[in-house]
């Protein structure tokens, strides 16, 4: 039986916690940061837990 290869794009975008939750970095942090307030920029830097429906798709892509 062939080995299951995870999606390399998914491995760059998602992180799995010890309790098997999927974490991802927030969006809108690539450019135009001078227009955003410091509070907003700091809030966008934090990792977020993916929605349960998105976690199903991400786990399939990661081969979990």
N, C-alpha and C positions, 0 to 999 in steps of 0.2 A: 504494500500500500504506500502511495507517495506521501512525503512529508507535507504538512500544511505550512505554507509560507504566509506570514502576516503581511499586510499591506505596508510598504515602507512609508507611504504618505501618512498613514494612521499612526505609525510608531513615532513620527516626528511631531504630531499634533496632540496626542493623548498620553496621559500617564495614569497608571493603575495604582490605586492605594492598596494598603494591606487588607482592607475589607472589601476589595474588588469593586470599588467605585471608580468611575472614570472622571478624571480631572482634565481641564483644558484651559488654555490661556484665553483671556478676553480679547475681543476684537477692538478695532479702532485705535490701535496704539502704534501705527506705522508712521504716520505723518500728521501734520497740522496740530502738533502737540502744544504749540504756543497759544493756540486759541482756546484750549481746554484749561479749566481751572486746575490748580494743584490737587484739590480734593478729588476731582473727577479722574485725573490722571493716576493718582495713587489707587483709587478704587478699581480702575481698569487693569492695573498691574497684577492684581491677585488672581490666583487660579480659581476656577469655578467648577462646581460639580455639574456634570452633564445631566440633562433631563432623562428620566427612566427610559423613555422610548428611544432617545439617542444613544443611551448606554447599550441597548440591545444591538444596535447597528455597529457601534464602535467595538464591542466585544467580538462580534463576528469578523470585523476587519482585522482585529488584533490576533485572532485565532485563540481566543480564550473560551 
